Amino acid sequence: MAWPTDETKLARARALMKEQDLDALVVRAPDNVVYLSNYWCMKGYDIVVFPREGQPTLIALEPQLAEAQRNSWTSDIRLFKGYDERDPRPPQYRSLDLALDVLRQRSLTGKIAVELNMGTQSADRMVGEPTTPTQNFFDGFRKIARAVIDATPLLNEARAIKTPQEIERMKLANELAALAMEYARDHVRPGMKESEVGAMYEGFVHSLGIGYKGKVEMARAFTLVWSGKGIATFTATGNRPVQEHEPTLLEIWVCADGYWTDLTKNLCPGELTPEYERLLDLLLKVFHEAVGFTRDGASFPELDRLVRARIAEGGYPGQPSHPICHGVGARAHEFPYAHQAGSGSMRNGMVLAIEPGIYWPGGGGLRVEDNFLITENGTEKLCSYPDDFRLAQSRSSTHA
């Protein structure tokens, strides 16, 4: 979807480039392509050459020309074919050749930065099979540039602080996430399979999200759904039945045109059991203390220590097994991360997912997770669906 050029975001990237005396950034990961050009690629072969001065170049797969022209913040679009009868090589070789040609033509062959150490990358619009560079990609830049450095630290720093436009786009994704959660809450029934709940949620986002408010071109949702004893970490959605008096947990990633949420929401079609009432009360207390700690200048390692200490005091030492806080933006999981072996402080403009969880041996447990924007006045919760899901009354129960 076309958005005005986010000059604030691009100026931040260029200021960091100037500090490092970089001629250009060259990015291929779909989330960085979105970040620097507003173009969400279909297959992941596309490249942005982003100079410190002057107009960026978008190198795009030929069938995506109309999308690139509609959405990209640059008019300098170079096309490569998926299949070229004159060139038997795979398409990513042709996109690399174009990128190298742009650097030579514009004399951007001094010090450049490419993504040498991504860790993770977001999906392209095909989503099922992320495309990653081969060694040939990296070697190509080393052959023409005086120096090639890793772009990831610079991009992490630039992306950590969100612009007003990025916040607006993330709020659209969070709106879709909340609406889908309300739909799932109203239609879930005891005995439904976990996979049915996930399909219902994901289908709702995809159906409503495309064209949402005239601002979203592509929306997708990805879920993990666990119910009752199936609630755990790092396990797949199964065919377990939804329990009437135990939570069904939805781990949720909603993407709207390349900007993501990372949420965990829960629902229960009946009254919670007493043990789950106690667990939810404990977890919400920890969650709210963590949110209260989150502010400009607060320490990421100290947040991790605080959450884990409070969970241990509640009788669950060593929980949870996953990170309790990380950034969200053009990826669902991105820099910064809160962990005790790390460092760093929170800053106004960051969007953080805060996610304490407690899991019982043998299955069952809970996680609470929401996305928060750090502002001068505290934190702003981006998803309207309540974290205390006991407050989320379904329409069916309201009309009973």
C-alpha positions as CSV (number, residue, x, y, z in Angstrom):
1,M,0.0,0.0,0.0
2,A,1.3,3.4,-0.9
3,W,2.5,5.5,2.1
4,P,4.2,8.9,2.0
5,T,8.0,8.7,2.1
6,D,9.0,8.4,5.7
7,E,11.7,11.0,5.6
8,T,12.3,10.8,9.4
9,K,13.2,7.1,9.1
10,L,15.4,7.5,6.1
11,A,17.2,10.5,7.6
12,R,18.0,8.4,10.7
13,A,19.6,5.7,8.6
14,R,21.6,8.2,6.6
15,A,22.9,9.9,9.8
16,L,24.2,6.6,11.0
17,M,25.8,6.0,7.6
18,K,27.5,9.3,7.9
19,E,28.9,8.4,11.3
20,Q,30.4,5.2,9.8
21,D,31.6,6.9,6.6
22,L,29.5,4.5,4.5
23,D,28.9,5.0,0.8
24,A,25.8,2.7,0.7
25,L,23.7,0.1,2.4
26,V,22.8,-2.9,0.3
27,V,19.9,-4.9,1.7
28,R,18.1,-8.0,0.6
29,A,16.2,-9.3,3.7
30,P,12.5,-8.5,3.1
31,D,12.1,-6.6,6.3
32,N,15.0,-4.3,5.5
33,V,13.7,-3.8,2.0
34,V,10.4,-2.7,3.5
35,Y,12.1,-0.5,6.0
36,L,14.2,1.4,3.4
37,S,11.8,1.4,0.4
38,N,8.2,0.5,1.5
39,Y,8.3,-2.3,-1.0
40,W,7.4,-5.8,0.3
41,C,8.8,-8.2,-2.1
42,M,7.1,-11.3,-3.4
43,K,10.0,-13.8,-3.5
44,G,13.0,-12.4,-1.7
45,Y,15.4,-11.9,-4.6
46,D,14.9,-8.1,-4.6
47,I,17.6,-5.7,-3.4
48,V,17.7,-2.1,-2.3
49,V,20.9,0.0,-2.9
50,F,20.5,2.8,-0.4
51,P,23.2,5.5,-0.8
52,R,24.2,8.0,1.8
53,E,23.3,10.7,-0.7
54,G,20.8,10.6,-3.6
55,Q,18.0,8.4,-4.6
56,P,17.9,4.7,-3.6
57,T,17.6,2.0,-6.3
58,L,15.1,-0.8,-6.0
59,I,16.0,-4.0,-7.9
60,A,12.8,-5.9,-8.4
61,L,11.5,-9.0,-10.0
62,E,9.9,-8.1,-13.4
63,P,6.3,-9.3,-12.7
64,Q,6.2,-7.1,-9.6
65,L,6.8,-3.8,-11.5
66,A,3.3,-2.5,-10.9
67,E,3.5,-3.2,-7.2
68,A,7.0,-1.6,-7.0
69,Q,5.8,1.5,-8.8
70,R,2.7,1.8,-6.6
71,N,4.5,1.3,-3.3
72,S,8.2,2.1,-3.5
73,W,9.6,5.4,-2.3
74,T,12.0,5.5,-5.2
75,S,11.4,6.0,-8.9
76,D,14.8,4.3,-9.8
77,I,13.5,0.7,-10.3
78,R,15.7,-1.8,-12.1
79,L,14.0,-5.1,-13.2
80,F,15.3,-8.6,-13.6
81,K,13.6,-11.6,-15.1
82,G,12.6,-14.7,-13.2
83,Y,13.6,-16.6,-16.3
84,D,15.8,-15.1,-19.0
85,E,16.4,-17.1,-22.2
86,R,19.7,-15.3,-22.6
87,D,20.9,-16.3,-19.1
88,P,20.4,-19.8,-17.8
89,R,21.4,-18.8,-14.2
90,P,18.8,-18.5,-11.3
91,P,17.2,-15.1,-10.9
92,Q,19.1,-14.1,-7.8
93,Y,22.3,-13.9,-9.9
94,R,20.7,-11.3,-12.2
95,S,19.5,-9.2,-9.2
96,L,23.1,-9.3,-7.8
97,D,24.5,-8.3,-11.1
98,L,22.2,-5.3,-11.2
99,A,23.2,-4.3,-7.7
100,L,26.9,-4.4,-8.5
101,D,26.2,-2.4,-11.7
102,V,24.4,0.3,-9.7
103,L,27.3,0.6,-7.2
104,R,29.8,0.9,-10.0
105,Q,27.8,3.4,-12.1
106,R,27.3,5.6,-9.0
107,S,30.9,5.2,-7.7
108,L,29.6,3.7,-4.5
109,T,32.5,1.3,-4.2
110,G,34.4,2.6,-1.2
111,K,32.9,1.4,2.1
112,I,29.5,-0.4,1.8
113,A,27.5,-2.4,4.3
114,V,25.5,-5.6,3.6
115,E,23.6,-7.9,5.9
116,L,26.4,-10.3,7.0
117,N,24.9,-11.4,10.3
118,M,21.1,-11.3,10.2
119,G,20.2,-13.9,12.8
120,T,16.6,-13.9,11.6
121,Q,14.8,-12.2,8.8
122,S,11.1,-11.6,8.1
123,A,9.2,-13.5,5.4
124,D,8.5,-12.1,1.9
125,R,5.0,-11.9,0.7
126,M,5.0,-15.6,-0.3
127,V,5.7,-16.2,3.4
128,G,6.1,-20.0,3.3
129,E,9.7,-20.1,2.1
130,P,12.1,-17.3,3.0
131,T,14.9,-16.8,0.5
132,T,18.3,-16.3,1.9
133,P,21.6,-15.2,0.2
134,T,24.3,-17.6,-0.8
135,Q,28.1,-17.1,-0.4
136,N,28.2,-15.8,-4.0
137,F,26.1,-12.9,-3.0
138,F,28.5,-11.7,-0.3
139,D,31.6,-12.4,-2.5
140,G,30.2,-10.2,-5.2
141,F,30.4,-7.1,-3.1
142,R,33.9,-7.9,-1.8
143,K,35.2,-8.0,-5.3
144,I,34.2,-4.4,-6.1
145,A,34.3,-2.5,-2.8
146,R,37.2,-1.2,-0.9
147,A,35.6,-2.4,2.4
148,V,32.5,-4.4,3.1
149,I,31.1,-4.3,6.7
150,D,28.0,-5.8,8.4
151,A,24.9,-3.6,8.0
152,T,23.0,-5.3,10.8
153,P,24.2,-3.2,13.8
154,L,23.4,0.0,12.0
155,L,20.0,-1.2,10.9
156,N,19.2,-2.5,14.4
157,E,19.9,0.9,15.8
158,A,17.9,2.7,13.2
159,R,14.9,0.3,13.4
160,A,14.8,0.3,17.2
161,I,13.2,3.8,17.3
162,K,9.8,3.9,15.4
163,T,8.6,6.9,13.5
164,P,5.0,8.1,13.6
165,Q,4.3,6.4,10.3
166,E,5.6,3.1,11.6
167,I,3.5,3.4,14.7
168,E,0.4,4.0,12.6
169,R,1.2,0.9,10.5
170,M,1.8,-1.2,13.6
171,K,-1.5,0.0,15.1
172,L,-3.3,-1.3,11.9
173,A,-1.8,-4.7,12.5
174,N,-2.8,-4.6,16.1
175,E,-6.3,-3.6,15.3
176,L,-6.7,-6.6,13.0
177,A,-5.2,-8.8,15.7
178,A,-7.8,-7.6,18.2
179,L,-10.7,-7.9,15.8
180,A,-9.7,-11.4,15.0
181,M,-9.4,-12.2,18.7
182,E,-12.9,-10.9,19.3
183,Y,-14.2,-13.1,16.4
184,A,-12.4,-16.2,17.8
185,R,-13.7,-15.5,21.3
186,D,-17.3,-15.3,20.0
187,H,-17.1,-18.5,17.9
188,V,-14.9,-20.8,19.9
189,R,-16.7,-23.8,21.4
190,P,-15.6,-26.6,23.8
191,G,-14.4,-29.6,21.8
192,M,-13.2,-27.6,18.8
193,K,-9.8,-28.6,17.6
194,E,-6.9,-26.3,18.3
195,S,-6.3,-26.3,14.5
196,E,-9.8,-25.1,13.9
197,V,-9.3,-22.1,16.2
198,G,-6.0,-21.2,14.4
199,A,-7.6,-21.5,11.0
200,M,-10.6,-19.4,12.1
201,Y,-8.2,-16.7,13.4
202,E,-5.9,-16.6,10.4
203,G,-8.7,-16.7,7.9
204,F,-10.4,-13.7,9.6
205,V,-7.3,-11.6,9.4
206,H,-6.6,-12.5,5.8
207,S,-10.2,-11.8,4.7
208,L,-10.8,-8.6,6.6
209,G,-7.2,-7.3,6.5
210,I,-6.8,-7.0,2.7
211,G,-8.1,-3.5,2.0
212,Y,-8.6,-2.7,5.7
213,K,-9.5,1.0,6.0
214,G,-8.1,1.5,2.6
215,K,-4.6,1.3,4.1
216,V,-3.6,-2.4,3.9
217,E,-2.7,-4.2,0.7
218,M,-1.7,-7.5,2.2
219,A,-2.5,-8.9,5.7
220,R,-1.6,-12.3,7.0
221,A,-1.8,-14.0,10.4
222,F,0.2,-16.8,11.8
223,T,-0.8,-18.6,15.0
224,L,0.2,-21.3,17.4
225,V,-2.8,-22.5,19.4
226,W,-2.7,-24.7,22.5
227,S,-5.5,-25.6,24.9
228,G,-5.5,-26.9,28.4
229,K,-2.7,-29.5,28.9
230,G,-1.5,-28.6,25.5
231,I,-0.2,-25.2,26.6
232,A,3.6,-25.3,26.4
233,T,6.4,-23.6,24.7
234,F,7.9,-24.3,21.2
235,T,5.3,-26.9,20.3
236,A,3.0,-27.1,17.3
237,T,-0.7,-26.6,17.1
238,G,-2.5,-29.9,17.3
239,N,-5.9,-31.5,17.1
240,R,-6.4,-31.3,20.9
241,P,-9.9,-30.2,21.9
242,V,-10.6,-26.8,23.3
243,Q,-11.3,-27.1,27.0
244,E,-14.4,-25.5,28.5
245,H,-12.8,-24.4,31.9
246,E,-9.2,-24.1,30.9
247,P,-7.5,-21.5,28.7
248,T,-6.9,-21.8,25.0
249,L,-3.7,-19.8,24.2
250,L,-3.1,-18.1,20.9
251,E,0.5,-17.1,20.0
252,I,-0.2,-14.5,17.3
253,W,1.8,-12.8,14.6
254,V,-0.2,-10.5,12.4
255,C,1.5,-8.7,9.4
256,A,0.1,-5.8,7.6
257,D,2.2,-4.8,4.6
258,G,5.4,-5.8,6.3
259,Y,4.8,-4.5,9.8
260,W,4.1,-7.0,12.5
261,T,2.6,-7.7,15.9
262,D,3.8,-10.3,18.4
263,L,1.0,-11.1,20.9
264,T,-0.2,-13.9,23.1
265,K,-3.9,-13.8,23.9
266,N,-6.1,-16.3,25.7
267,L,-9.7,-17.3,25.7
268,C,-11.9,-19.6,27.7
269,P,-15.5,-20.6,26.8
270,G,-16.4,-21.3,30.4
271,E,-15.4,-20.3,33.9
272,L,-11.7,-20.8,34.7
273,T,-10.7,-23.5,37.2
274,P,-9.5,-22.1,40.6
275,E,-5.9,-23.1,39.8
276,Y,-6.0,-21.1,36.6
277,E,-7.6,-18.2,38.3
278,R,-4.6,-18.1,40.7
279,L,-2.1,-18.5,37.9
280,L,-3.6,-15.7,35.9
281,D,-3.7,-13.4,38.8
282,L,0.0,-14.1,39.5
283,L,1.0,-13.7,35.9
284,L,-0.9,-10.4,35.5
285,K,0.7,-9.0,38.6
286,V,4.2,-9.7,37.1
287,F,3.1,-8.4,33.7
288,H,1.8,-5.1,35.1
289,E,5.0,-4.6,37.2
290,A,7.1,-5.2,34.1
291,V,5.0,-2.7,32.0
292,G,5.4,-0.2,34.9
293,F,9.2,-0.7,34.8
294,T,9.2,0.0,31.0
295,R,10.2,3.6,30.4
296,D,12.9,5.7,28.8
297,G,16.3,4.9,30.3
298,A,15.3,1.7,32.0
299,S,17.7,-1.2,31.8
300,F,16.9,-4.2,29.6
301,P,18.9,-6.7,31.8
302,E,17.2,-5.4,34.9
303,L,13.8,-6.0,33.3
304,D,14.7,-9.6,32.7
305,R,15.9,-10.0,36.3
306,L,12.8,-8.4,37.6
307,V,10.3,-10.6,35.7
308,R,12.2,-13.8,36.5
309,A,12.6,-12.9,40.1
310,R,8.9,-12.2,40.5
311,I,7.9,-15.5,38.8
312,A,10.3,-17.4,41.1
313,E,8.8,-15.7,44.1
314,G,5.4,-16.9,43.0
315,G,6.7,-20.4,43.1
316,Y,7.9,-21.0,39.6
317,P,11.7,-20.6,39.5
318,G,13.4,-20.9,36.1
319,Q,10.4,-19.7,34.2
320,P,9.8,-18.9,31.4
321,S,12.1,-20.7,28.9
322,H,11.7,-18.0,26.3
323,P,12.8,-14.3,26.3
324,I,10.5,-12.0,28.3
325,C,11.0,-8.8,26.1
326,H,12.1,-7.9,22.6
327,G,11.5,-5.3,19.9
328,V,8.7,-5.5,17.3
329,G,8.4,-3.7,14.0
330,A,9.3,-4.9,10.5
331,R,9.9,-8.2,12.1
332,A,7.9,-9.9,14.8
333,H,11.1,-10.5,16.8
334,E,13.8,-7.8,16.4
335,F,16.4,-5.9,18.3
336,P,16.5,-5.0,21.2
337,Y,16.2,-8.1,23.4
338,A,16.1,-8.0,27.2
339,H,18.4,-10.6,28.7
340,Q,20.7,-10.6,31.6
341,A,23.8,-11.4,29.6
342,G,23.2,-8.3,27.4
343,S,23.1,-4.6,28.0
344,G,21.3,-1.5,26.8
345,S,18.5,0.8,27.9
346,M,15.0,1.5,26.7
347,R,14.3,4.6,24.7
348,N,11.3,6.6,23.8
349,G,9.9,5.5,20.4
350,M,10.7,1.8,20.9
351,V,8.0,-0.8,20.6
352,L,8.5,-3.8,22.9
353,A,6.7,-7.1,23.3
354,I,6.6,-8.0,26.9
355,E,5.7,-11.7,27.5
356,P,6.1,-13.4,30.9
357,G,4.9,-16.9,31.0
358,I,4.6,-19.8,33.4
359,Y,4.3,-23.4,32.3
360,W,3.5,-26.5,34.4
361,P,5.3,-29.8,34.2
362,G,3.2,-32.2,32.3
363,G,1.4,-29.5,30.3
364,G,-0.7,-26.4,31.0
365,G,0.1,-22.9,32.0
366,L,-0.2,-19.4,30.6
367,R,1.5,-16.6,28.9
368,V,0.5,-12.9,28.6
369,E,2.0,-10.8,25.9
370,D,1.3,-7.4,24.4
371,N,3.1,-4.7,22.4
372,F,3.9,-1.4,24.1
373,L,5.2,1.9,22.6
374,I,7.5,3.8,25.0
375,T,6.5,7.5,25.2
376,E,7.5,10.5,27.3
377,N,4.3,9.8,29.3
378,G,4.9,6.1,29.9
379,T,3.8,3.2,27.8
380,E,1.0,2.9,25.2
381,K,-0.6,-0.5,24.7
382,L,-1.1,-1.1,21.0
383,C,-3.6,-4.0,21.1
384,S,-7.0,-3.2,22.5
385,Y,-7.9,-6.8,23.4
386,P,-7.6,-7.2,27.2
387,D,-4.7,-9.1,28.7
388,D,-7.0,-10.3,31.5
389,F,-9.2,-12.3,29.2
390,R,-11.8,-12.7,31.9
391,L,-12.8,-9.2,31.0
392,A,-13.4,-10.1,27.3
393,Q,-17.1,-11.0,27.4
394,S,-18.3,-12.9,24.3
395,R,-21.4,-11.8,22.4
396,S,-22.9,-15.3,22.9
397,S,-22.6,-15.1,26.7
398,T,-23.8,-11.5,26.7
399,H,-27.0,-12.5,24.8
400,A,-27.5,-15.7,26.8
